[in-house]
Amino acid sequence: MRFAPALLLVACLSATAASTTPAEPAPSKSATTAEATRLHALFDAEWEWAMRTFPEWATFAGDHRYDDRLSDVSREAEDAIEAHQRELLAKLERIDRNALSATDRVSYDLMLAKTRERIEGQPFRGMNALVVTTQKGPHLDFAGLMRASPAATEADVRNILARMAQFPRRVDQTIARLREGIALGWVTFKPAVEQVPAQIDGVLTTDVTKSPLFDPFTRLGDGIAAPVREQLSLDGQRALRDEVYPALRKLRAFVVDELLPIAPLDGAMSRYPGGGDAYEYELRKHTTTTLTAAEIHAIGLREVERLRGEMQAQMKLAGFEGSFDAFVAFLNTDPKFFHKDAGSLLAGYREIGKRIDPELPKLFAELPRAPYGVRAIPAHEGAGVSDRYQKPGADGMTPGWFEANVAALAQRPTWQMETLMAHESVPGHHLQMARALELGDLPRFRRNAWYTAYIEGWALYSETLGGPLGLYKDPYNRFGHLQWQAFRAARLAVDTGIHSLGWSRKQAIDWMTERTGFAREYVEAQVDRYYLWPGQALSYMIGELKIIELRDRARAALGERFDIRRFHMAVLDTGPVPLSVLDQQIDDWIAAEKLRVK
């Protein structure tokens, strides 16, 4: 009964699942083989196109064939991408779906739906031109790329130098896209760009060897001869001084002189030309449901109230006799709840991971091979950047990383850390993404797919598994877990409130701070993130509620035959999918389980 307030959500998601294509007669083997060959050739061709067109993504995915290139982000390149998507749709529609196996039909449906979704988003050019904020832009993306670039061989480093030489073009194209947005009436709201100059300053160190952009040259491979290493280092310093730094100064000047003076104080989607339609598109894309903004808003309000009651119960168990606000103030100010430095904070996360690891077999029948680690987000990104996860390489050896923000120790109390570790590493993002990369029977696009409701829904659901994993043993950590759940529920109300229902930034911050007990400074940064990424914050709770609904459905259908370890593998082994597809896949799994354990 824990999720009784989500009955509306369950009804809407079930309706979505019911609209999927019904089962058809099995095709003949020869027809299946011929049409499957065509389909998988198209899958492979599309993957290769993506690697060539988005070489940075290829680097992060472990494909280093294009490490000497940067993506073309010009309007002309965007037009070509849009044309490619329309051509891909035509090719997919020529495939005979009825001649495919059940597994291939799912893959076909996923690529078809994603292609149609991208084409549906093509008209929103103004929204797509908001390419520089405190969360994204070449001033941040290039540093992340340098951190991910291999530097073991001379050829690796030559690739890095080639990318540095192309960086001025990237900045020029970015500025052109920003000007396109201005002409269309789309300018990022001021709180989301005010810190960009400071972020750029953090990269433009006087000594270029101290810049985060110099990172690859600090880890040159031992196999590179000493004289060559020295010359490569000098080449890197020159490239930063003569090419990258001037381009970043140009971007900084544009932000200060042209963007900030016209940046609005209100970033609600409803205030932009066509913003209402764009927001509805983002809702569908991120939640993979047909829920409306009003329905999502109502779910958020109900969940926040339910979780607030559970938080108050933990306050009483802690023996605190004051008010809720006083308890939160105590938790946020008592020195015993805070680490004194970045090193101890990171060590604290690692210790939690060591406690979780041996307990995972209780809940999962198989575990991925790829290791994971914890490291700090680079300091130049600032205190307002959210904790995050960087998935492992496709080789199964390159680790995944929980990247923690250590710049704001006062916003990282110890009683929240267990929940964050469960979300960002195991059993959350790392376990899910590393497992997806190992699903060799699935096409590569499915192993690397990104459906926010599935991915973030799984991570939020993973937080609820803390009890069996030995977490949340005292009222403080249980309060921290519930507070994070309430925070994600509050996002449902705040995101829809600011973009669809007329909430002001102050109203959103005041309400979220009061209802969740999070520090105001943290809430401010998070609310600004919802302005920058409309609809994305909704996916966490929507996805979690769906997974819990499916778990309860499976338990009710299987009774004593229900195995939580096998259920979790059934969810993970679909790979990232829309929630409606996950619904059907779990129904199929339930039917198979009934036959398996008769």
HELIX and SHEET records of a PDB file:
HELIX    1   1 ALA A    4  ALA A    6  5                                   3    
HELIX    2   2 LEU A    7  ALA A   18  1                                  12    
HELIX    3   3 LYS A   29  THR A   53  1                                  25    
HELIX    4   4 PRO A   55  PHE A   60  1                                   6    
HELIX    5   5 ARG A   75  GLU A   93  1                                  19    
HELIX    6   6 ARG A   97  ALA A   99  5                                   3    
HELIX    7   7 ALA A  102  GLY A  121  1                                  20    
HELIX    8   8 ARG A  125  ASN A  128  1                                   4    
HELIX    9   9 PRO A  138  ALA A  148  1                                  11    
HELIX   10  10 GLU A  154  ALA A  183  1                                  30    
HELIX   11  11 LYS A  190  ALA A  192  5                                   3    
HELIX   12  12 VAL A  196  VAL A  203  1                                   8    
HELIX   13  13 VAL A  208  LYS A  210  5                                   3    
HELIX   14  14 PRO A  212  THR A  218  5                                   7    
HELIX   15  15 ALA A  226  ALA A  239  1                                  14    
HELIX   16  16 LEU A  240  VAL A  244  3                                   5    
HELIX   17  17 TYR A  245  PHE A  254  1                                  10    
HELIX   18  18 VAL A  255  LEU A  259  3                                   5    
HELIX   19  19 LEU A  260  ILE A  262  5                                   3    
HELIX   20  20 MET A  269  ARG A  271  5                                   3    
HELIX   21  21 GLY A  275  THR A  287  1                                  13    
HELIX   22  22 ALA A  293  LEU A  317  1                                  25    
HELIX   23  23 PHE A  324  THR A  333  1                                  10    
HELIX   24  24 PRO A  335  PHE A  337  5                                   3    
HELIX   25  25 ALA A  342  ILE A  356  1                                  15    
HELIX   26  26 ASP A  357  LYS A  362  5                                   6    
HELIX   27  27 ALA A  379  GLU A  381  5                                   3    
HELIX   28  28 LEU A  409  GLN A  411  5                                   3    
HELIX   29  29 THR A  414  GLU A  424  1                                  11    
HELIX   30  30 HIS A  429  LEU A  437  1                                   9    
HELIX   31  31 ARG A  444  ARG A  447  1                                   4    
HELIX   32  32 THR A  452  GLU A  463  1                                  12    
HELIX   33  33 PRO A  475  SER A  500  1                                  26    
HELIX   34  34 ARG A  505  THR A  516  1                                  12    
HELIX   35  35 ARG A  520  LEU A  532  1                                  13    
HELIX   36  36 GLN A  536  LEU A  538  5                                   3    
HELIX   37  37 SER A  539  LEU A  558  1                                  20    
HELIX   38  38 GLY A  559  ARG A  561  5                                   3    
HELIX   39  39 ILE A  564  LEU A  572  1                                   9    
HELIX   40  40 LEU A  579  ARG A  596  1                                  18    
SHEET    1   A 3 TYR A 372  ALA A 376  0                                        
SHEET    2   A 3 GLY A 400  ALA A 404  1                                        
SHEET    3   A 3 ARG A 388  GLN A 390 -1                                        
END                                                                             
